[in-house]
C-alpha cells in the first residue's frame, strides 16, 4: 500500500533558480522541478510568487513582452502537467479586464483549474505592489480567459480531490498570509485542509525565525497543513537579498524546510496526515462554532473538484518522522524541558491535594521499581517545597514471596538516603494466612503460582497501606502509571490501581524512565541515591510476585504483556487521534523498522535499540487492543491525579469516557 492509502498526501515546495524577466527559461526550470516532484510521488507542488517572471522584476512586469512571455511559459507548464498526478500552483502576472493581477495559476493534468489573485498588496518599505497590481477585491468578474479558456478567478477557490478524502487545497499569495485574517483562514473554516502560500519574501535579519513562527502557528490555528514557498537565488539583489525559504508545516509542527541561501534549485516534500487533521477538526468543537458564526461569509467559497489519479505505485515509506516515543521529545533540550514541566505538574498536584485535605503526611509503598521510585521522588520534592519534614513521608517496602534481594536493597537505600521514614514490613505471614483461608494449594506446600497467588500479595500490600494511612493520619500516594492502566496490568482495588491520590496516573512508562534520568542529572541527591536510581533504570520491569523459575529467570512484565515502548506508541495513536488499527500498525512499522531511526537515534540509544517487524507489531497491537478494551472497568474507578500531557489521560472524568463492556471486535477486525 502507498502512503496515500494510509491517509497521507505527499506535498512539495519547489524553489527554482530565477532568471529575471525570462519566463521561457523560468518555465523550463519549473517543469524540471515539477518532473522531480512527480517522480517522488507528490500530489501537490507549490512554486514561488511570480515565479515565471521573477518577483523582483519591478516596472518590467507591466511590459507587454514580459506578459506575453509569461503566458507562453504558463502554456509550457500546463502542457507538462498533462497525464501527471500533482496539482500545481505557479505564480505569474495576468491581465484580467483592465487590471494586472499578481496570480497563482492552479493546474492539473493539462488544464488550468483556476486562477487565484493576490488579495493584499504590500506597499511599505521595500514593497511597491500597488504601483503595479490590482487586488483581488478590485476584480469585477469571477472568471477569466487564460490561454483561450474561461476559468474560475478569485481568492475564494478550494481545489478538492474527489478520490482522496480530505485533500482540499486553498491557495493564497505572500502578504495574504501575513495579515490578521488571511484568506486561507476562511478557506480552512470552509473545509480546506491544505493551505498553500506562494511567496516572494526577501530575507532580512530575523525573518527566517518569524516565517517559521508564522507558518507553524497558522497551521495550528487552522488545524491544517501549510506549504510556504519563497523566492530564491536569481532574484535581483539590487537592494534586497533572497534565501529561497520553503516550509511545510502541519497543525503546528514543522515537517520539512529548505536550506537557507542555497544557490541551486531546491525541492522539499513531506507526507501530511489527512486523517489526523480530520480527527482534530472533529474534536475541536470551537472550530465548528466559528463555522456557524461565519456561515454566511463561508458560503461564497467555490469548490473546484479534480481527480488526483493513481497513487498505488508510490512507495509506502513516509516522508515525515514518526516518533518511536511519542510521549518523549527527541531533542535533549526539549526532553529536559518536558521532564521539568511534568515534575512541576506532579508536585503541584500533590501539594494542592495535601493543602485541600489539611493532611501533612503520606503513606507510600516503595518496591525498588520504576513507578514507586518516581512517586517517592515527587513526594520528596513536594514536601521540600511545602517546608514539611521528609520524615512525614511514611515509606514502606513490603517484601513478598518473590521479592529479589537487589530490589529490596534498592528500596532501603532510597528510603534511607532520601531521609524519609522508611520501614520494612514483611507481608508473607499475612499472605500465608490469606492463602490458607482460601484453601489455596500453596498453603498445602504445592508450587501453584496462579493469579490468586499474585493478587493476594498485591492485596495485602494495599490493605496495609490504607490501614497505615488511617493509623497515621495520612493519605496513600499511588504509584501506578498510564501504561499499566491502559493495558490493565494492575490489580483492581490494589495499590497500582487504587490510592487516595496518584501523581503517576497519566505518566506513561517510557516517559517515567526519562523523568528519573533527568532527576539524576538535575538534582542534589547523594551519590548513593543516584547510583541506586541508575540501577533501577537498568533493571527488568517485574512485579516480582512469582518466584524465579528453575533457570533463575525472574517474572518479566514485558515478556507477558509485551513491550511498553510499543504499547505507549499504540496508546498514543489510538486515544489521541482515533486512528484505525491498520494505520497504527503501519505507523509503528515506519517508526520501529530500520527506517525509523533518523533524528531519533540519540533517544533510541538512551532508551533501547529494538526494532520490530510488521508481524511482531501486529501481534502486540492485537494484545494491546484486547487488553485496552477489556480493562476500562479499572480505569472507571481510578483515583484522582493530575493530567500531564496533551497525549491525554485515561481518567473517566477527563479525557477518556468509554463503556466498560465495549467489545474489542471492531478494532481487531480493522487490524
Secondary structure as GFF3:
##gff-version 3
##sequence-region A 1 671
A	DSSP	three_ten_helix	3	6	.	.	.	ID=ss1
A	DSSP	beta_strand	8	15	.	.	.	ID=ss2
A	DSSP	alpha_helix	23	39	.	.	.	ID=ss3
A	DSSP	beta_strand	44	46	.	.	.	ID=ss4
A	DSSP	three_ten_helix	55	62	.	.	.	ID=ss5
A	DSSP	alpha_helix	64	81	.	.	.	ID=ss6
A	DSSP	beta_strand	87	96	.	.	.	ID=ss7
A	DSSP	beta_strand	99	108	.	.	.	ID=ss8
A	DSSP	beta_strand	111	117	.	.	.	ID=ss9
A	DSSP	three_ten_helix	129	131	.	.	.	ID=ss10
A	DSSP	three_ten_helix	136	138	.	.	.	ID=ss11
A	DSSP	beta_strand	143	146	.	.	.	ID=ss12
A	DSSP	beta_strand	149	153	.	.	.	ID=ss13
A	DSSP	beta_strand	157	161	.	.	.	ID=ss14
A	DSSP	beta_strand	168	173	.	.	.	ID=ss15
A	DSSP	three_ten_helix	174	177	.	.	.	ID=ss16
A	DSSP	alpha_helix	183	189	.	.	.	ID=ss17
A	DSSP	beta_strand	194	198	.	.	.	ID=ss18
A	DSSP	alpha_helix	207	222	.	.	.	ID=ss19
A	DSSP	beta_strand	225	229	.	.	.	ID=ss20
A	DSSP	beta_strand	246	250	.	.	.	ID=ss21
A	DSSP	beta_strand	253	257	.	.	.	ID=ss22
A	DSSP	beta_strand	266	273	.	.	.	ID=ss23
A	DSSP	alpha_helix	274	283	.	.	.	ID=ss24
A	DSSP	alpha_helix	285	293	.	.	.	ID=ss25
A	DSSP	alpha_helix	295	299	.	.	.	ID=ss26
A	DSSP	beta_strand	302	306	.	.	.	ID=ss27
A	DSSP	alpha_helix	332	357	.	.	.	ID=ss28
A	DSSP	beta_strand	362	365	.	.	.	ID=ss29
A	DSSP	alpha_helix	370	386	.	.	.	ID=ss30
A	DSSP	three_ten_helix	390	392	.	.	.	ID=ss31
A	DSSP	beta_strand	393	397	.	.	.	ID=ss32
A	DSSP	alpha_helix	405	418	.	.	.	ID=ss33
A	DSSP	beta_strand	421	424	.	.	.	ID=ss34
A	DSSP	alpha_helix	428	438	.	.	.	ID=ss35
A	DSSP	three_ten_helix	441	444	.	.	.	ID=ss36
A	DSSP	alpha_helix	451	472	.	.	.	ID=ss37
A	DSSP	beta_strand	475	478	.	.	.	ID=ss38
A	DSSP	alpha_helix	482	487	.	.	.	ID=ss39
A	DSSP	beta_strand	501	502	.	.	.	ID=ss40
A	DSSP	alpha_helix	509	522	.	.	.	ID=ss41
A	DSSP	alpha_helix	527	538	.	.	.	ID=ss42
A	DSSP	alpha_helix	557	561	.	.	.	ID=ss43
A	DSSP	alpha_helix	564	577	.	.	.	ID=ss44
A	DSSP	alpha_helix	581	592	.	.	.	ID=ss45
A	DSSP	three_ten_helix	594	596	.	.	.	ID=ss46
A	DSSP	three_ten_helix	598	600	.	.	.	ID=ss47
A	DSSP	alpha_helix	601	607	.	.	.	ID=ss48
A	DSSP	alpha_helix	614	630	.	.	.	ID=ss49
A	DSSP	alpha_helix	632	636	.	.	.	ID=ss50
A	DSSP	alpha_helix	665	670	.	.	.	ID=ss51
###
